[in-house]
Amino acid sequence: VKYLELPEIEVPDDGLKSVGTRWIRLPSKQELHFVSPWGNSSEIWRQHNDEVSRLDKECTVWTPWMINHPAYTVKDVTPLVKRLVEDKQPFFGPVMREDGVYQIYIRV
């Protein structure tokens, strides 16, 4: 949520809020909901997350986990990449698609 620079909106469910759920509003007025699986306390979730981190080497190599992803457009990815580097957050890219658009991938 921090790196999207989009307005955060109120989560109306106390149970979801208690596990760290956050919602944002897109310029199109649609919403994205970031829901932590069981507050990240599930052993199965931790094992899955550890395996993905091992396979993609903390988001530094391409893996099939990146194929299905939400996307949104920004004029310039440079400020976002700079903030991710400064905060030591793992990401993959930037990579240029065949149509000349640059993409970066961030694990959510």
Secondary structure, DSSP 8 states (H G I E B T S, - for coil): -TTT---EE----HHHHHTT-EEEE-TTS-EEEE--GGGGT-HHHHHHHHHHHHHTTTTTS--GGGSS------S-SHHHHHHHHHTT---EEEEE-TTS-EEEE---
